[in-house]
Amino acid sequence: MRKKVLIFLLLLCSLPVLLSLDPIMYDSSFFAKYESPEGILFLSYSQNWNEVKLADLYKELIKNKHGDEINLLQEVRVMEGPSPSNRMITGIYHPFISSITLYKGNEYNSAREYRDTLSHEYGHHFAYYYFPSHHFPFSKWAKLRGLHDFPVNWNSFLNYSVSAHEWYPQEIFADDYVLLYGPADEADPDDVYTNEGFYMRTEHENQNLENILGNDDLLNFIEKQTGIKIDKDRKLKTPVLSSVSDNSLSFSVEKKEDVAYRLNLEDYEYYKISQDQSGLITFSNIDLPENAVVSLDVLDLNTSIGFRSKDIRLQVED
Protein backbone atom coordinates (compact mmCIF):
# COMPACT_ATOMS: atom_id res chain seq x y z
CA MET A 1 0.00 0.00 0.00
CA ARG A 2 2.81 2.41 0.90
CA LYS A 3 4.43 1.76 -2.47
CA LYS A 4 1.21 2.60 -4.31
CA VAL A 5 0.79 5.81 -2.33
CA LEU A 6 4.38 6.83 -3.08
CA ILE A 7 3.94 6.16 -6.80
CA PHE A 8 0.74 8.21 -6.79
CA LEU A 9 2.45 11.12 -5.06
CA LEU A 10 5.32 10.99 -7.53
CA LEU A 11 2.90 11.13 -10.43
CA LEU A 12 0.86 13.88 -8.81
CA CYS A 13 3.87 16.10 -8.32
CA SER A 14 4.99 15.45 -11.88
CA LEU A 15 1.70 16.71 -13.26
CA PRO A 16 2.55 20.41 -13.00
CA VAL A 17 5.30 19.98 -15.55
CA LEU A 18 2.66 18.74 -17.97
CA LEU A 19 -0.44 20.66 -16.96
CA SER A 20 1.24 24.04 -16.81
CA LEU A 21 2.98 23.67 -20.14
CA ASP A 22 1.91 22.83 -23.66
CA PRO A 23 0.24 19.53 -24.48
CA ILE A 24 1.95 17.31 -27.03
CA MET A 25 0.01 15.29 -29.55
CA TYR A 26 1.09 13.06 -32.39
CA ASP A 27 1.05 14.92 -35.68
CA SER A 28 2.11 13.15 -38.87
CA SER A 29 2.36 16.38 -40.88
CA PHE A 30 6.04 16.96 -40.15
CA PHE A 31 8.32 18.42 -42.82
CA ALA A 32 11.36 16.28 -42.03
CA LYS A 33 12.40 13.35 -39.85
CA TYR A 34 15.69 11.95 -38.59
CA GLU A 35 16.15 8.87 -36.43
CA SER A 36 19.27 8.60 -34.27
CA PRO A 37 21.23 5.36 -33.68
CA GLU A 38 19.51 5.14 -30.28
CA GLY A 39 16.10 5.33 -31.92
CA ILE A 40 15.33 8.93 -30.94
CA LEU A 41 13.01 10.54 -33.47
CA PHE A 42 13.80 14.12 -34.48
CA LEU A 43 10.74 15.66 -36.12
CA SER A 44 10.56 19.04 -37.83
CA TYR A 45 7.32 20.99 -38.03
CA SER A 46 9.15 23.98 -39.46
CA GLN A 47 10.06 24.46 -43.11
CA ASN A 48 13.29 25.97 -41.81
CA TRP A 49 14.45 22.58 -40.48
CA ASN A 50 15.30 19.73 -42.85
CA GLU A 51 16.77 16.29 -42.17
CA VAL A 52 20.36 17.59 -42.25
CA LYS A 53 19.60 20.17 -39.57
CA LEU A 54 17.83 17.56 -37.48
CA ALA A 55 20.92 15.34 -37.70
CA ASP A 56 22.96 18.33 -36.50
CA LEU A 57 20.54 18.72 -33.61
CA TYR A 58 21.22 15.11 -32.63
CA LYS A 59 24.96 15.79 -32.72
CA GLU A 60 24.36 18.76 -30.43
CA LEU A 61 22.27 16.62 -28.09
CA ILE A 62 24.92 13.96 -27.55
CA LYS A 63 27.48 16.60 -26.59
CA ASN A 64 25.62 16.55 -23.29
CA LYS A 65 27.26 13.96 -21.07
CA HIS A 66 24.87 11.05 -20.71
CA GLY A 67 24.41 7.40 -19.77
CA ASP A 68 21.74 4.77 -20.30
CA GLU A 69 18.99 7.36 -19.81
CA ILE A 70 19.47 8.60 -23.37
CA ASN A 71 18.01 5.34 -24.68
CA LEU A 72 14.67 6.27 -23.10
CA LEU A 73 14.38 9.64 -24.82
CA GLN A 74 11.64 9.14 -27.39
CA GLU A 75 11.71 12.22 -29.58
CA VAL A 76 12.77 15.82 -30.11
CA ARG A 77 10.43 18.13 -32.00
CA VAL A 78 11.17 21.46 -33.64
CA MET A 79 8.05 23.63 -33.97
CA GLU A 80 7.59 26.50 -36.39
CA GLY A 81 6.65 29.33 -34.04
CA PRO A 82 6.50 30.23 -30.35
CA SER A 83 4.89 28.20 -27.60
CA PRO A 84 1.10 28.70 -27.63
CA SER A 85 1.11 29.12 -23.84
CA ASN A 86 3.94 31.65 -23.51
CA ARG A 87 6.02 33.33 -26.20
CA MET A 88 9.05 33.40 -23.90
CA ILE A 89 9.30 29.59 -23.79
CA THR A 90 11.87 28.08 -26.15
CA GLY A 91 11.70 24.47 -25.01
CA ILE A 92 9.69 21.99 -22.95
CA TYR A 93 10.31 18.50 -21.62
CA HIS A 94 7.35 16.11 -21.27
CA PRO A 95 8.30 13.57 -18.55
CA PHE A 96 5.44 11.12 -19.07
CA ILE A 97 6.42 10.51 -22.69
CA SER A 98 10.13 11.41 -22.51
CA SER A 99 9.92 14.00 -25.26
CA ILE A 100 11.50 17.41 -25.86
CA THR A 101 9.75 20.15 -27.84
CA LEU A 102 11.75 23.10 -29.18
CA TYR A 103 9.96 26.24 -30.35
CA LYS A 104 10.76 29.16 -32.68
CA GLY A 105 12.10 26.96 -35.49
CA ASN A 106 11.38 29.84 -37.85
CA GLU A 107 13.83 32.04 -35.89
CA TYR A 108 16.53 29.54 -34.94
CA ASN A 109 18.56 28.45 -37.95
CA SER A 110 21.13 26.07 -36.49
CA ALA A 111 21.51 23.40 -33.84
CA ARG A 112 24.09 25.56 -32.06
CA GLU A 113 21.45 28.21 -31.41
CA TYR A 114 19.41 25.62 -29.51
CA ARG A 115 22.38 24.43 -27.43
CA ASP A 116 21.45 25.93 -24.07
CA THR A 117 17.75 25.13 -24.38
CA LEU A 118 18.38 21.56 -25.54
CA SER A 119 20.84 20.97 -22.71
CA HIS A 120 18.40 22.36 -20.13
CA GLU A 121 15.51 20.24 -21.39
CA TYR A 122 17.70 17.15 -21.49
CA GLY A 123 18.58 18.00 -17.89
CA HIS A 124 14.93 17.33 -17.03
CA HIS A 125 15.13 13.93 -18.72
CA PHE A 126 18.34 13.18 -16.80
CA ALA A 127 16.77 14.28 -13.51
CA TYR A 128 13.63 12.15 -13.80
CA TYR A 129 15.70 9.08 -14.68
CA TYR A 130 18.29 9.25 -11.89
CA PHE A 131 16.55 11.43 -9.28
CA PRO A 132 12.77 10.88 -9.65
CA SER A 133 12.06 12.47 -6.26
CA HIS A 134 14.11 15.62 -6.88
CA HIS A 135 11.01 17.83 -6.90
CA PHE A 136 10.16 16.82 -3.32
CA PRO A 137 11.48 18.92 -0.40
CA PHE A 138 12.54 15.76 1.45
CA SER A 139 14.79 14.47 -1.35
CA LYS A 140 18.48 14.05 -0.63
CA TRP A 141 19.30 16.17 -3.66
CA ALA A 142 17.24 19.07 -2.24
CA LYS A 143 19.00 18.75 1.11
CA LEU A 144 22.50 18.73 -0.39
CA ARG A 145 21.57 21.58 -2.75
CA GLY A 146 20.68 23.67 0.31
CA LEU A 147 17.23 24.55 -1.00
CA HIS A 148 15.51 24.69 2.39
CA ASP A 149 17.04 28.12 3.02
CA PHE A 150 15.41 29.58 -0.09
CA PRO A 151 11.82 30.30 -1.25
CA VAL A 152 11.61 27.28 -3.54
CA ASN A 153 8.16 26.57 -5.01
CA TRP A 154 7.53 22.97 -4.00
CA ASN A 155 3.79 23.32 -4.71
CA SER A 156 4.08 23.78 -8.44
CA PHE A 157 1.19 21.35 -8.97
CA LEU A 158 -1.10 24.00 -7.42
CA ASN A 159 0.36 27.17 -8.86
CA TYR A 160 2.89 26.95 -11.69
CA SER A 161 3.98 30.30 -13.11
CA VAL A 162 6.58 30.90 -15.79
CA SER A 163 7.45 34.17 -14.05
CA ALA A 164 8.70 32.13 -11.07
CA HIS A 165 10.53 29.67 -13.32
CA GLU A 166 13.86 29.87 -11.48
CA TRP A 167 12.32 28.84 -8.13
CA TYR A 168 10.93 25.44 -9.17
CA PRO A 169 13.15 22.52 -8.12
CA GLN A 170 12.78 20.91 -11.55
CA GLU A 171 14.21 24.02 -13.21
CA ILE A 172 16.99 24.34 -10.65
CA PHE A 173 18.10 20.77 -11.37
CA ALA A 174 17.94 21.24 -15.14
CA ASP A 175 20.21 24.29 -14.94
CA ASP A 176 22.53 22.37 -12.60
CA TYR A 177 22.80 19.72 -15.32
CA VAL A 178 23.80 22.32 -17.92
CA LEU A 179 26.66 23.49 -15.71
CA LEU A 180 27.87 20.01 -14.75
CA TYR A 181 27.34 17.98 -17.91
CA GLY A 182 26.40 20.32 -20.76
CA PRO A 183 28.67 21.18 -23.72
CA ALA A 184 31.17 23.99 -23.20
CA ASP A 185 33.38 26.27 -25.28
CA GLU A 186 36.47 28.28 -24.46
CA ALA A 187 36.13 32.01 -23.85
CA ASP A 188 38.39 34.59 -25.47
CA PRO A 189 40.58 36.31 -22.82
CA ASP A 190 40.18 39.59 -24.75
CA ASP A 191 36.45 39.43 -24.02
CA VAL A 192 37.14 39.64 -20.29
CA TYR A 193 38.18 43.30 -20.42
CA THR A 194 35.21 44.32 -22.58
CA ASN A 195 32.85 42.40 -20.23
CA GLU A 196 31.58 40.41 -23.24
CA GLY A 197 32.90 37.18 -21.70
CA PHE A 198 30.98 37.75 -18.47
CA TYR A 199 27.86 38.75 -20.34
CA MET A 200 27.93 35.65 -22.60
CA ARG A 201 29.00 33.10 -19.98
CA THR A 202 26.96 30.01 -19.16
CA GLU A 203 25.48 30.54 -15.71
CA HIS A 204 22.66 29.29 -13.53
CA GLU A 205 19.35 31.04 -14.08
CA ASN A 206 18.94 31.47 -10.31
CA GLN A 207 21.96 33.40 -9.05
CA ASN A 208 20.43 33.61 -5.56
CA LEU A 209 21.29 29.95 -4.91
CA GLU A 210 24.59 28.66 -3.64
CA ASN A 211 27.17 27.90 -6.31
CA ILE A 212 26.78 24.24 -7.28
CA LEU A 213 30.23 24.11 -8.90
CA GLY A 214 31.84 24.31 -5.46
CA ASN A 215 29.46 21.94 -3.65
CA ASP A 216 31.66 18.84 -3.38
CA ASP A 217 29.15 16.83 -1.32
CA LEU A 218 26.45 17.30 -3.93
CA LEU A 219 28.77 16.62 -6.86
CA ASN A 220 29.94 13.38 -5.23
CA PHE A 221 26.33 12.36 -4.63
CA ILE A 222 25.37 13.01 -8.26
CA GLU A 223 28.37 11.04 -9.53
CA LYS A 224 27.55 8.12 -7.23
CA GLN A 225 23.87 8.02 -8.21
CA THR A 226 24.49 8.28 -11.95
CA GLY A 227 27.87 6.64 -12.42
CA ILE A 228 28.74 9.59 -14.67
CA LYS A 229 31.85 11.55 -13.74
CA ILE A 230 31.80 15.33 -13.63
CA ASP A 231 34.83 16.73 -15.44
CA LYS A 232 37.30 18.31 -13.03
CA ASP A 233 37.42 21.47 -15.11
CA ARG A 234 33.77 22.13 -14.19
CA LYS A 235 34.57 22.60 -10.49
CA LEU A 236 34.81 26.22 -9.44
CA LYS A 237 34.59 27.22 -5.77
CA THR A 238 33.04 30.45 -4.59
CA PRO A 239 35.73 33.05 -3.81
CA VAL A 240 36.21 33.77 -0.11
CA LEU A 241 37.61 37.09 1.09
CA SER A 242 40.92 36.38 2.84
CA SER A 243 42.42 39.83 3.53
CA VAL A 244 41.58 43.52 3.23
CA SER A 245 43.78 46.60 3.37
CA ASP A 246 43.20 50.22 2.43
CA ASN A 247 44.18 49.60 -1.21
CA SER A 248 44.04 45.85 -1.85
CA LEU A 249 41.78 42.82 -1.57
CA SER A 250 42.74 39.14 -1.60
CA PHE A 251 40.44 36.19 -2.19
CA SER A 252 40.84 32.46 -1.74
CA VAL A 253 39.73 30.93 -5.05
CA GLU A 254 39.80 27.66 -6.99
CA LYS A 255 43.36 26.41 -7.49
CA LYS A 256 43.08 26.75 -11.22
CA GLU A 257 44.63 28.66 -14.10
CA ASP A 258 42.74 30.68 -16.71
CA VAL A 259 39.86 31.83 -14.55
CA ALA A 260 38.83 35.47 -14.95
CA TYR A 261 37.65 37.52 -11.99
CA ARG A 262 35.95 40.90 -12.13
CA LEU A 263 35.86 42.86 -8.90
CA ASN A 264 32.74 45.02 -8.80
CA LEU A 265 32.72 48.24 -6.77
CA GLU A 266 30.11 50.95 -6.89
CA ASP A 267 31.93 53.06 -9.47
CA TYR A 268 34.78 50.86 -10.69
CA GLU A 269 35.57 47.40 -11.98
CA TYR A 270 38.92 45.62 -11.72
CA TYR A 271 40.01 42.52 -13.62
CA LYS A 272 42.32 39.59 -12.92
CA ILE A 273 42.99 36.30 -14.71
CA SER A 274 44.57 33.53 -12.65
CA GLN A 275 48.00 32.58 -13.99
CA ASP A 276 48.79 29.74 -11.59
CA GLN A 277 47.21 27.26 -9.18
CA SER A 278 48.04 29.12 -5.97
CA GLY A 279 44.37 29.52 -5.07
CA LEU A 280 44.84 33.23 -4.30
CA ILE A 281 43.79 36.31 -6.26
CA THR A 282 44.84 39.81 -5.16
CA PHE A 283 43.54 43.12 -6.48
CA SER A 284 46.12 45.81 -5.70
CA ASN A 285 46.22 49.59 -6.02
CA ILE A 286 42.47 49.96 -5.84
CA ASP A 287 40.46 52.78 -4.32
CA LEU A 288 38.35 51.30 -1.53
CA PRO A 289 35.77 53.63 -0.02
CA GLU A 290 34.83 53.16 3.62
CA ASN A 291 32.36 50.31 4.20
CA ALA A 292 32.50 49.41 0.52
CA VAL A 293 30.25 46.66 -0.82
CA VAL A 294 31.91 44.47 -3.46
CA SER A 295 31.14 41.35 -5.45
CA LEU A 296 33.07 39.11 -7.82
CA ASP A 297 32.08 37.90 -11.25
CA VAL A 298 33.79 34.62 -12.15
CA LEU A 299 34.43 33.19 -15.63
CA ASP A 300 36.31 29.98 -16.41
CA LEU A 301 38.01 30.67 -19.74
CA ASN A 302 38.23 26.96 -20.54
CA THR A 303 34.47 26.37 -20.33
CA SER A 304 32.78 29.80 -20.48
CA ILE A 305 31.01 28.80 -17.25
CA GLY A 306 30.76 31.16 -14.32
CA PHE A 307 28.69 32.97 -11.72
CA ARG A 308 28.44 36.12 -9.62
CA SER A 309 29.23 36.06 -5.92
CA LYS A 310 27.02 37.51 -3.24
CA ASP A 311 27.73 41.04 -2.06
CA ILE A 312 30.48 41.45 0.55
CA ARG A 313 30.61 44.45 2.90
CA LEU A 314 34.21 45.31 3.66
CA GLN A 315 35.84 46.34 6.89
CA VAL A 316 39.28 47.72 6.13
CA GLU A 317 42.07 46.37 8.33
CA ASP A 318 44.23 48.86 10.24
Order of alpha helices (4+ residues) and beta strands (2+ residues): alpha-beta-beta-alpha-beta-beta-beta-alpha-alpha-alpha-alpha-alpha-beta-beta-beta-beta-beta-beta-beta-beta
